[in-house]
Amino acid sequence: MGALLEVRGLVKRYGERAAVDDLSFTVGEGEIYGLLGPNGAGKTTTIKVLTGLLPPTSGSVRVAGFDPYAEPLEAKAQLGWVGQETSLYEDLTARENLELACALGRVPRAEVRRRVAGLLETIGLADRAKERVSRYSGGMKRRLHLAVALVHRPKVLLLDEPLVGVDPQARAHLMGLIGRLAEEGHAVLLTTHDMDDAERLSSRVGILDHGRLLAEGTVEELQARLGERDVLRLTGAFPEEIPPLPAKLGAELLSRRGDELMLAVPNGSQALPVILAFLERHGLGVDRVTLERPTLETLFLELTGRELRD
């Protein structure tokens, strides 16, 4: 599987602050690469550099083999970008938006009608093609926005938080569309701060924080980094200072948010009674207990010490 998107040692600085700091990754044909991180991690800055909207401070980018700065026309011909805000002409119909995108994307005139019809079928809007976009729901606009990015048949797709602010039905439809695009051979870079989206969609995931790539791999590989540990969530009226748990348990406090403690502990089902008894001896009651397997959120907490949505 060849790499259609290559990022090597990418740095983007604003004065002394590095928004992107020595970032390297590749996305292959038919692959969805999830770039996961909280707001401010550097995801959108990375996308803007890849599209040529921002020049890099240093490092290199290749889109289907082309340098977006030395060969901008060739690179953009292979690139489809869906930003966080939908870029549509709301006074036009869906069909008219796609026809305009075809004109801008230099699609041959003889091909326009067939290509527009095919895209409208793909996104499930063929029966609403003659309606003005201003009458569309948020989810319908997201689907149309994705179709606009596909009119020139790019090999690489950059999707910047494409599932934000859509209802569950629209989310499911969009997730299905993104999956099918990968099956058709597109290389998809998906930025998100939602761990569930990353887990469900991505072939591989890169965890980004403060512009640096902290970990990379399949979901299973990343979860395995936590070893054979379970995640224990305890809810109760805990004091500011909590007595340290017995060292033999191997428990690690991952986070504390309000009245909830999150612990990583080996053999959680065996350790739980010991932990509850320990807390009871210190006069600390527990109102609710949840025991679960590690997730990408757990790994992010371990790597950064903060919540994914901070």
Residue pairs with C-beta under 8 A, 6 or more apart in sequence:
1 28
1 29
1 30
1 31
2 28
2 29
3 26
3 27
3 28
3 62
3 187
4 27
4 28
4 29
4 63
4 64
4 78
4 155
4 156
4 187
5 26
5 27
5 33
5 50
5 62
5 63
5 64
5 156
5 187
5 189
6 26
6 60
6 61
6 62
7 23
7 24
7 25
7 26
7 46
7 50
7 59
7 60
7 61
8 24
8 59
8 60
8 61
9 22
9 23
9 24
9 58
9 59
9 60
10 20
10 22
10 23
10 24
10 46
10 49
10 56
10 58
10 59
10 60
10 61
11 18
11 20
11 21
11 22
11 23
11 56
11 57
11 58
11 59
12 18
12 19
12 20
12 42
12 45
12 46
12 49
12 54
12 56
12 57
12 211
13 19
13 57
18 210
18 211
19 42
19 45
19 211
20 42
20 45
20 46
20 49
20 56
20 211
21 42
21 210
21 211
21 212
22 59
22 212
23 42
23 46
23 59
23 208
23 211
23 212
23 213
24 59
24 213
25 33
25 35
25 206
25 213
25 216
26 33
27 33
27 156
27 187
27 188
27 189
28 187
29 155
29 185
29 186
29 187
30 182
30 183
30 184
30 185
30 186
30 187
31 182
31 187
31 188
31 203
31 204
32 178
32 179
32 182
32 188
32 190
32 201
32 202
32 203
32 204
33 187
33 188
33 189
33 190
33 202
33 203
33 204
33 205
33 206
34 190
34 191
34 192
34 197
34 198
34 201
34 202
34 204
34 205
34 206
35 43
35 46
35 189
35 190
35 191
35 192
35 205
35 206
35 208
36 192
36 193
36 195
36 198
36 205
36 206
36 207
36 208
36 296
36 300
36 308
37 43
37 191
37 193
37 207
37 208
37 209
37 308
38 193
38 209
38 306
38 307
38 308
38 309
38 310
39 193
39 309
41 193
41 208
41 209
41 210
41 211
42 208
42 210
42 211
42 212
43 160
43 161
43 191
43 192
43 193
43 208
44 84
44 160
44 161
44 191
45 54
45 211
46 191
46 208
47 81
47 83
47 158
47 160
47 189
47 191
48 54
49 55
49 56
49 61
50 61
50 63
50 68
50 79
50 158
50 189
51 68
51 76
51 79
51 81
51 158
52 68
52 69
52 72
52 75
52 76
55 69
56 69
60 67
61 67
61 68
61 69
63 75
63 78
63 79
63 156
64 75
64 78
64 79
64 155
64 156
66 74
66 75
66 78
67 75
68 75
68 76
68 79
77 152
77 154
78 154
78 155
78 156
79 154
79 156
79 157
79 158
80 149
80 150
80 152
80 154
80 156
80 157
80 158
81 149
81 157
81 158
81 160
82 145
82 146
82 149
82 157
82 158
82 159
82 160
82 162
83 160
84 160
84 161
84 164
86 141
86 142
86 144
86 145
87 145
87 148
88 97
88 133
88 141
88 144
88 145
88 148
89 96
89 97
89 100
89 133
90 132
90 133
90 134
91 132
91 133
91 134
92 100
92 132
92 133
93 129
93 130
93 131
93 132
93 133
94 120
94 125
94 128
94 129
94 130
94 131
94 133
94 136
94 144
95 116
95 120
95 129
95 130
97 133
97 144
97 148
98 115
98 116
98 119
98 120
98 144
98 147
98 148
98 151
99 112
99 116
101 148
101 151
101 152
102 111
102 112
102 115
102 116
102 151
102 152
103 112
105 151
105 152
106 152
107 115
107 151
107 152
115 151
116 151
117 126
119 147
119 150
119 151
120 126
120 129
120 147
122 147
122 177
122 180
123 143
123 144
123 146
123 147
123 177
124 143
124 173
125 140
125 143
125 144
125 147
128 136
128 140
133 141
133 144
136 144
137 167
137 170
138 165
138 166
138 167
138 170
139 166
139 167
139 169
139 170
139 171
139 173
139 174
140 170
142 162
142 163
142 166
142 170
142 174
143 170
143 173
143 174
143 177
146 159
146 162
146 174
146 177
149 157
150 157
150 181
154 186
155 185
155 186
155 187
156 186
156 187
156 188
156 189
157 181
157 186
157 187
157 188
157 189
158 189
159 178
159 188
159 189
159 190
159 191
160 191
161 191
161 192
161 193
162 174
162 178
162 190
163 171
163 174
163 175
163 192
163 194
163 197
166 174
175 197
175 200
175 201
178 188
178 190
178 201
179 201
181 188
182 188
182 203
190 197
190 198
190 201
190 202
192 198
193 308
193 309
195 295
195 296
195 297
195 300
195 308
198 205
198 219
198 296
199 205
199 219
199 295
199 296
202 219
203 218
204 216
204 217
204 218
205 216
205 217
205 218
205 219
205 222
205 296
206 213
206 215
206 216
207 213
207 214
207 215
207 216
207 222
207 296
207 299
207 300
207 303
208 214
209 300
209 303
209 304
214 303
214 304
215 222
215 225
215 299
215 303
216 222
219 296
222 296
222 299
223 293
223 294
223 295
223 296
223 298
223 299
225 299
226 264
226 294
226 298
226 299
226 302
227 266
228 266
228 267
229 250
229 264
229 265
229 266
229 268
229 294
230 264
230 265
230 266
230 267
230 268
230 269
230 291
230 292
230 293
230 294
231 254
231 262
231 263
231 264
231 268
231 291
231 292
231 293
231 294
231 295
231 298
232 251
232 262
232 263
232 264
232 265
232 268
232 271
232 272
232 275
232 289
232 290
232 291
233 260
233 261
233 262
233 263
233 288
233 289
233 290
233 291
233 292
234 260
234 261
234 263
234 275
234 279
234 286
234 288
234 289
235 259
235 260
235 261
235 286
235 287
235 288
235 289
236 259
236 279
236 284
236 285
236 286
236 287
236 288
237 259
237 285
237 287
238 256
238 259
238 261
238 284
239 284
242 253
242 261
242 284
243 278
243 282
245 251
245 263
245 275
245 278
246 274
246 278
249 265
249 266
249 271
249 274
249 275
250 265
250 266
251 263
251 264
251 265
251 271
251 275
252 263
252 264
252 265
252 302
253 261
253 262
253 263
254 262
254 263
254 264
254 298
254 301
254 302
255 261
255 262
255 301
255 305
255 306
255 307
256 262
257 307
259 287
262 298
262 301
263 275
264 294
264 298
264 302
265 271
265 275
268 291
269 291
272 289
272 291
276 286
276 289
279 285
279 286
296 308
297 307
297 308
300 308
301 307
301 308
